[in-house]
Amino acid sequence: MNLKDQKYAQYHLVQEMMDTVETIRKFNPADADFIVDSARKTGHILFSGEGSSRIMPAKNAIRKALRWGIPTIAHTEGSHQACEYDLKGYTVLLDSNSGRTKETLTLAKKLKAEGHEEFFGVTANPGTPLEEVCIRTHVLKCGWEQAVAATKSVVEQTLLFETVIWKLAGKDIAPELDALAAKAEEALTLRIPAEVVDWARKARTIYFAGLNDGVTEELTLKTNEITRRKSDFLEGTYALHGPEEVMEDGDIVFVVAPVESEYEKYKAVFSGANVHVVAIDTKPTPFTTVVVPEAGDLQAYVFLCAGWNVLVEIASADGINLDKPKRARKVGNEA
């Protein structure tokens, strides 16, 4: 995938994916300070939102919080379910690109009616209904996306949420951003093996397996939006515990950073189901592997960008209009 070839450059989706590089490079960690101040007071934080505005931003941050053992307790939930909870002792972060997402506004209005003083919005637009309700709202710097599938906004949202965790852990993310930008660009532009694209095009269902850090779940959603194909998210090693019963000959499973001790089990399970296995990892594996650069604590972004690259190649090979799904629409960009 690149912007020199009109096959890719004609689409807003590809342009916005490539914009991710500068979004990372220009991200200002100070944007998270007001959230950090609140979380230090409350000791609890709830990340909420719908779809891409919550999946990776929230789950990536929670994984970091648990790995690093910070004292602030982090959770995530969709807006309607969060409305059932007693959130008096929480910092609540409400993420909605449009600032008009109905479910998110429902939760924001409930919190306001209860007199909650620690709930904040994140949007890609100024002057939105969410901003009118929340105590304070941060407007993303990446700008509004023209493509229906969210891309660069997901990365900036994730960086914002992650920076909260870094600061609570006493760590500085700023020195890591330039190197991450270069590695993200490499993942976005690396060559995807033709056999991988061919397998995916012939599959009835495209599966993504990996950690519950938002990457594979977000790629599962993007598979629907970008390739118009059925997909399923198999958390952790769930892929090895039953789904093979309903997998069909020729289906494909993308495994992000497969656990080395499970290599042989992956081989046994999926060879029996006649399913293709493709790894996305920082090193070669026994499977066909999309090898990406190592990025340490920020590896999730590089895996995400490589997954986007794979999906664009699949859709391009099928001649799909990457900007205009038949049914899916972005709130605020319905035309």
Salt bridges, closest charged atoms under 4 A:
ASP19 OD2 - LYS152 NZ 3.26
GLU22 OE2 - ARG25 NH1 2.64
ASP31 OD2 - HIS138 NE2 3.81
ASP31 OD2 - LYS141 NZ 2.95
ASP33 OD1 - LYS167 NZ 3.03
ASP86 OD2 - LYS88 NZ 2.74
GLU114 OE2 - LYS110 NZ 2.58
GLU118 OE2 - LYS41 NZ 2.96
GLU145 OE1 - LYS330 NZ 3.64
GLU162 OE2 - LYS64 NZ 3.04
ASP178 OD1 - ARG25 NE 3.80
ASP198 OD2 - LYS202 NZ 3.09
ASP213 OD2 - ARG63 NH1 3.23
GLU217 OE1 - LYS59 NZ 2.72
GLU218 OE2 - LYS222 NZ 2.49
GLU225 OE1 - LYS222 NZ 3.39
GLU248 OE1 - ARG204 NH1 3.41
GLU260 OE2 - LYS283 NZ 3.71
GLU264 OE2 - LYS267 NZ 3.28
ASP281 OD2 - LYS283 NZ 3.35
ASP318 OD1 - ARG201 NE 2.70
ASP318 OD2 - ARG229 NH2 2.36
